[in-house]
Amino acid sequence: MTKLYKRKAIQLSCFIICLSLAACSSPSNSPKDTLSSAVQSNSSNDISEQSQNTESPPSYQAKSTQTGPQIVIDEELQKWSSPQSQFTVSEGNAKLKLIIKNKSENPVVLTLSSLTTNEVYTQQEVPPHLTMSPPITRLLPAGDYNILWRSNGKAVIAHVKGTLYYK
């Protein structure tokens, strides 16, 4: 029995030494936090607990950390020259949903393109006095984008709203 008590005493001493070292090197002045983190890390080193842990391995697919839709455009366009709307897809891939309310007497043509690659993703026409959501079927990779609005040399008068849905 004395060997068991000696072993426990040595383990307890080591634990106390580790705690005091952690408290000295910790930027926090709160020994309560150091104690709880040391107890948590000590319990995770138990082999019997590790063998009972049956968590699945992490997925290695690139997914966005964005949560929920993000409104990137919400503006009134009332300009003679070709107005532009710019937005950024911050990471991963995203689907853009546009809603355009053309308030003018002329059709409005929108051209969505990448500022990085100059690739055109869509070009759509919105008839006069109509609200529509033009289909943009391709996912937009991370990068900066521009939407150019034109109306055959006339004023572009419209309200546009664009929402990104990250995948």
C-alpha positions in Angstrom: 0.0 0.0 0.0 2.9 2.4 0.7 4.0 2.3 -3.0 0.5 3.3 -4.1 0.5 6.3 -1.7 4.0 7.3 -2.8 2.9 7.2 -6.5 -0.2 9.3 -5.7 1.9 11.8 -3.7 4.4 12.1 -6.6 1.5 12.6 -9.0 0.0 15.3 -6.8 3.3 17.0 -6.4 3.9 17.0 -10.1 0.4 18.4 -10.6 1.0 21.2 -8.1 4.3 22.1 -9.7 2.7 22.2 -13.2 0.0 24.4 -11.8 2.5 26.9 -10.3 4.5 26.9 -13.6 1.3 27.5 -15.6 0.3 30.3 -13.2 3.7 32.0 -13.6 3.7 31.8 -17.4 0.1 32.7 -17.9 -0.7 36.3 -18.9 -3.9 36.0 -16.8 -3.7 37.0 -13.2 -6.6 34.7 -12.3 -5.4 31.5 -10.7 -9.0 30.2 -10.9 -8.8 30.1 -14.7 -5.4 28.4 -14.6 -6.6 25.8 -12.2 -9.6 24.9 -14.3 -7.6 24.7 -17.6 -4.9 22.6 -15.9 -7.5 20.2 -14.5 -9.2 20.0 -17.9 -5.9 19.3 -19.7 -4.9 16.8 -17.1 -8.2 14.8 -17.5 -7.8 14.7 -21.2 -4.5 12.9 -20.8 -6.2 9.9 -19.3 -5.9 7.0 -21.7 -9.1 5.4 -20.7 -11.0 8.6 -21.6 -9.2 8.9 -24.9 -10.2 5.4 -25.9 -13.8 6.1 -25.2 -13.9 9.2 -27.3 -15.6 8.2 -30.6 -15.8 11.5 -32.4 -15.7 11.4 -36.2 -12.7 12.9 -37.9 -13.0 16.5 -39.1 -14.2 17.1 -42.7 -11.5 18.4 -45.0 -13.9 20.0 -47.5 -13.5 23.8 -47.9 -16.6 25.3 -46.5 -17.3 28.9 -45.7 -17.4 30.2 -42.2 -20.0 32.8 -43.2 -23.3 32.2 -41.4 -26.5 33.2 -43.1 -27.2 35.5 -46.1 -25.2 38.7 -46.4 -26.7 41.8 -48.1 -24.0 43.3 -50.3 -26.0 45.8 -52.4 -29.0 47.8 -51.4 -29.2 51.1 -53.3 -31.2 53.5 -55.4 -29.7 54.1 -58.9 -30.6 57.4 -60.4 -27.7 58.3 -62.7 -27.2 59.2 -66.3 -23.9 57.7 -66.8 -23.4 53.9 -66.3 -23.6 53.4 -62.5 -21.7 50.6 -60.9 -22.3 48.4 -57.9 -19.3 46.6 -56.3 -19.2 43.9 -53.7 -16.8 41.2 -52.4 -17.2 37.5 -51.9 -14.9 37.2 -48.8 -14.2 33.4 -48.9 -15.2 30.1 -50.5 -18.1 30.3 -53.0 -21.3 32.2 -52.9 -24.6 32.4 -54.8 -25.8 35.9 -55.6 -29.5 36.7 -55.7 -30.4 40.1 -57.2 -33.7 41.9 -57.1 -34.1 44.8 -59.5 -37.0 47.1 -59.6 -36.7 49.1 -62.9 -38.5 52.4 -62.3 -37.7 54.0 -65.7 -39.3 54.0 -69.1 -36.4 52.1 -70.6 -34.9 48.6 -70.2 -31.9 48.4 -67.8 -29.1 46.0 -68.7 -26.9 44.7 -66.0 -23.5 43.0 -66.5 -22.0 41.1 -63.6 -18.2 40.6 -63.9 -15.2 39.7 -61.8 -12.8 42.6 -61.1 -9.9 40.1 -60.7 -10.3 38.0 -63.9 -12.7 40.3 -65.9 -14.9 37.2 -66.5 -18.5 38.0 -67.2 -20.9 35.9 -65.1 -24.2 37.2 -66.5 -25.7 39.9 -68.7 -29.5 40.4 -68.2 -32.1 42.9 -69.3 -34.8 44.2 -67.0 -37.9 45.6 -68.9 -39.3 49.0 -67.9 -41.5 49.2 -64.8 -40.8 45.6 -63.8 -39.4 44.0 -60.7 -37.4 40.8 -61.4 -34.7 38.6 -60.0 -32.5 37.6 -62.9 -31.1 34.0 -62.7 -27.4 33.8 -61.8 -26.7 30.2 -62.0 -23.0 30.1 -61.4 -21.3 30.2 -58.0 -19.0 33.2 -57.5 -15.6 32.3 -56.1 -13.9 34.6 -53.5 -13.0 37.9 -55.0 -14.2 41.4 -56.0 -17.1 41.9 -58.4 -18.7 44.7 -60.3 -22.2 45.2 -61.7 -22.4 47.7 -64.5 -25.9 49.2 -65.1 -26.8 50.7 -68.5 -30.0 52.0 -70.1 -29.3 52.8 -73.8 -27.8 56.2 -73.0 -30.7 57.1 -70.8 -30.9 57.6 -67.0 -30.8 54.4 -65.0 -33.6 54.7 -62.4 -33.9 51.5 -60.4 -33.7 50.0 -56.9 -31.3 47.0 -56.6 -30.8 44.6 -53.7 -28.1 41.9 -53.8 -27.7 39.1 -51.2 -24.9 36.6 -51.0 -25.6 33.0 -49.9 -22.3 31.3 -49.0 -21.9 27.6 -49.8 
